[in-house]
Amino acid sequence: MNLLGFRYFLEVARTLNFSEASRYLHVSQPGLSQQISSLEKELGFKLLKRTTRRVTLTDEGAFLYENLKPSFNKIENTIEEIATLKKVPQAIIHISTVPSAANLWLPSLVKRIGETNADAELYLDETTSKVAIQSIKKQKSHIAFVRMSPESSELDQENLSTYELSQHPLMAVVSKDHRFANDDILDLKQLKDESFIHYHPKNSPELYYLLERACLQAGFVPNTICSGPEIMTIGTLISHGLGVTLMPEDMVQLLRNESVKSVRLSDQALMSSITMIWEDTPYTPQVTREVVTIAKYEFSSITSQYL
């Protein structure tokens, strides 16, 4: 067996199309088909089901694809880094994070990494929890700071380790001219007739389910007028009196909009947590372990304020 045969199989499995895979790999379609057939013969089982109309994976093929893909991603990322830098990379650290965690946790961590490893090259990717988790699973980031909720299932993978940093209650966010803007505390039921600016169920599933579950527990389904905008856009829409929303307290701190007010909710037990995640396997890069150790040391005295 050779790595080339497995690489060809991965591309066919990804596209489920021999023509598309052969164009991407710059090989002839007959040559590609022969490589796959040879690989299947050596393995002793079929990887693909092929008809004149479609290509699908067998159970064995699907298993092999899911388990080989991360290893080949790591190989390709390593080669790309070396080719780009023209040298062996030393202490290149990739961190993915949601915006609120970037604001709350990253400054002290970046400072500590600089103090312990002056030669470290740090790349920060501010994104959504969903993208950050996928970045860890695909070994594109060493650690990630993500938002989790009671419904979160993205971390259901044995190779991922977690370290919860903080928990934040949900707050109502309204315009400064709203009738509840000056209240100290609010019963969520009082917002049942309001128009809600919601979160995208695919891009921000944790926030989406938090808002949904909170409203359902209060006895109503939120009347959604729009969903999916970024946090600053949400603040702008609310400031113009176009709706209300629910937002974790740490996200509220990012709004910095004088035309928006946040009000605490009574009888609200749902919490949104910020969690640090990383891949933990025998092949986990040493730089990942070092950054995790630095982060735990740096945050150990701070997390008690939020948990």
Helices and strands as residue ranges (DSSP letters): H 3-15, H 18-25, H 29-43, E 48-50, E 55-57, H 59-85, E 92-97, H 99-104, H 106-116, E 121-126, H 129-137, E 143-148, E 160-175, E 185-186, G 188-191, E 195-198, H 205-217, E 223-227, H 231-239, E 245-248, H 249-255, E 260-265, E 271-279, H 286-299, G 303-305
